[in-house]
Amino acid sequence: MNKPLLIMAIITLALFGYAVKTAHLPPASVGYHEVFYLDNQSVVFVEKDGWGLFDMDINPKVKGFEMQITFPEGTEYLIEHNGEQKRGSDEFKTTVSNEGTMYVHFKVPDDLVKSLYYEKGTAQVKIHLEKAPFWRDDYTLTLAPRKSD
């Protein structure tokens, strides 16, 4: 085989591998309810008792992608999707194949509530969607205290 042709083939394969590794194509379109846009951030409000909620309308572009929702440490959640309810704490994982609305109710620990309300602390909920080889997307929702008028 011709040496310059071999070098071009190696470079082309390396660039293709890099493109697949770094591609970020969302596996679904996600619409949020009860998520607000404040100070250039997507914000979910947390009540003084620690409860918060948001809804996600999920419309998959590919079937069978993995969804992972990571809450602040010590957070308990109740998630309802396609008629199933799942309880847990800290991290939620599921495989999504059908469109639908996912209802996310969560309760953050008392020390985090105090930090959010009285110490201007910050916390985030991270949502990661992925299906190999190049379908992936990330969302970050910032938790904020609900201000009363």
MOZIUR-V733641 format. One record per pair of residues at least 6 apart in sequence whose ideal C-beta (glycine too) atoms are under 8 Angstrom apart, sorted by the first residue. I is the first residue (numbers start at 0). J is the second residue. If there is no record, write none. Layout:
# MOZIUR-V733641
i=I j=J
i=I j=J
This chain:
# MOZIUR-V733641
i=19 j=132
i=19 j=133
i=20 j=133
i=22 j=133
i=23 j=133
i=23 j=135
i=23 j=136
i=24 j=133
i=24 j=134
i=24 j=135
i=24 j=136
i=25 j=60
i=25 j=128
i=25 j=134
i=25 j=135
i=25 j=136
i=26 j=59
i=26 j=60
i=26 j=61
i=26 j=64
i=26 j=128
i=26 j=129
i=26 j=130
i=26 j=134
i=26 j=135
i=26 j=136
i=27 j=57
i=27 j=58
i=27 j=59
i=27 j=60
i=27 j=61
i=27 j=64
i=27 j=95
i=27 j=128
i=27 j=136
i=28 j=57
i=28 j=58
i=28 j=60
i=29 j=55
i=29 j=56
i=29 j=57
i=29 j=58
i=29 j=126
i=29 j=128
i=29 j=136
i=29 j=138
i=30 j=55
i=30 j=56
i=30 j=58
i=31 j=41
i=31 j=53
i=31 j=54
i=31 j=55
i=31 j=56
i=31 j=140
i=32 j=53
i=32 j=54
i=32 j=55
i=32 j=56
i=33 j=43
i=33 j=44
i=33 j=52
i=33 j=53
i=33 j=54
i=34 j=41
i=34 j=42
i=34 j=43
i=34 j=53
i=34 j=140
i=35 j=41
i=35 j=42
i=35 j=43
i=35 j=44
i=36 j=42
i=37 j=143
i=40 j=139
i=40 j=141
i=41 j=138
i=41 j=139
i=41 j=140
i=41 j=141
i=42 j=140
i=42 j=141
i=42 j=142
i=42 j=143
i=43 j=51
i=43 j=52
i=43 j=53
i=43 j=124
i=43 j=140
i=43 j=141
i=43 j=142
i=43 j=143
i=44 j=51
i=44 j=142
i=44 j=143
i=44 j=144
i=44 j=145
i=45 j=51
i=45 j=107
i=45 j=112
i=45 j=115
i=45 j=142
i=45 j=143
i=45 j=144
i=45 j=145
i=46 j=145
i=47 j=112
i=47 j=116
i=47 j=144
i=47 j=145
i=48 j=106
i=48 j=112
i=49 j=106
i=49 j=107
i=49 j=108
i=49 j=109
i=49 j=111
i=49 j=112
i=50 j=104
i=50 j=105
i=50 j=106
i=51 j=104
i=51 j=105
i=51 j=106
i=51 j=107
i=51 j=142
i=52 j=102
i=52 j=103
i=52 j=104
i=52 j=105
i=53 j=103
i=53 j=140
i=54 j=100
i=54 j=101
i=54 j=102
i=54 j=103
i=55 j=100
i=55 j=101
i=55 j=103
i=55 j=126
i=56 j=98
i=56 j=99
i=56 j=100
i=57 j=66
i=57 j=95
i=57 j=98
i=57 j=99
i=57 j=100
i=57 j=101
i=58 j=98
i=59 j=95
i=59 j=96
i=59 j=97
i=59 j=98
i=60 j=134
i=61 j=130
i=61 j=134
i=62 j=96
i=62 j=97
i=63 j=94
i=63 j=95
i=63 j=96
i=63 j=130
i=64 j=94
i=64 j=95
i=64 j=128
i=64 j=129
i=64 j=130
i=64 j=134
i=65 j=92
i=65 j=93
i=65 j=94
i=65 j=95
i=65 j=128
i=65 j=129
i=65 j=130
i=66 j=92
i=66 j=93
i=66 j=94
i=66 j=95
i=66 j=126
i=66 j=127
i=66 j=128
i=67 j=90
i=67 j=91
i=67 j=92
i=67 j=126
i=67 j=127
i=67 j=128
i=67 j=129
i=68 j=76
i=68 j=78
i=68 j=90
i=68 j=91
i=68 j=92
i=68 j=103
i=68 j=124
i=68 j=125
i=68 j=126
i=68 j=127
i=69 j=89
i=69 j=90
i=69 j=124
i=69 j=125
i=69 j=126
i=69 j=127
i=70 j=76
i=70 j=88
i=70 j=89
i=70 j=90
i=70 j=91
i=70 j=105
i=70 j=107
i=70 j=124
i=71 j=107
i=71 j=108
i=71 j=111
i=71 j=122
i=71 j=123
i=71 j=124
i=71 j=142
i=72 j=89
i=72 j=108
i=73 j=88
i=73 j=89
i=73 j=107
i=73 j=108
i=73 j=111
i=74 j=88
i=74 j=89
i=74 j=105
i=74 j=106
i=74 j=107
i=74 j=108
i=74 j=111
i=75 j=86
i=75 j=87
i=75 j=88
i=75 j=105
i=75 j=106
i=76 j=86
i=76 j=87
i=76 j=88
i=76 j=91
i=76 j=103
i=76 j=104
i=76 j=105
i=76 j=106
i=77 j=84
i=77 j=85
i=77 j=86
i=77 j=104
i=77 j=105
i=78 j=84
i=78 j=85
i=78 j=86
i=78 j=91
i=78 j=101
i=78 j=102
i=78 j=103
i=78 j=104
i=79 j=85
i=79 j=101
i=79 j=102
i=80 j=93
i=80 j=95
i=80 j=99
i=80 j=100
i=80 j=101
i=80 j=102
i=81 j=97
i=81 j=99
i=85 j=91
i=85 j=93
i=95 j=128
i=105 j=124
i=107 j=115
i=107 j=122
i=107 j=142
i=111 j=120
i=111 j=122
i=111 j=142
i=114 j=120
i=114 j=122
i=115 j=121
i=115 j=122
i=115 j=142
i=115 j=143
i=115 j=144
i=116 j=144
i=121 j=141
i=121 j=142
i=122 j=141
i=122 j=142
i=123 j=139
i=123 j=140
i=123 j=141
i=123 j=142
i=124 j=139
i=124 j=140
i=124 j=142
i=125 j=137
i=125 j=138
i=125 j=139
i=125 j=140
i=126 j=137
i=126 j=138
i=126 j=139
i=126 j=140
i=127 j=135
i=127 j=136
i=127 j=137
i=127 j=138
i=128 j=134
i=128 j=135
i=128 j=136
i=128 j=137
i=129 j=135
i=129 j=136
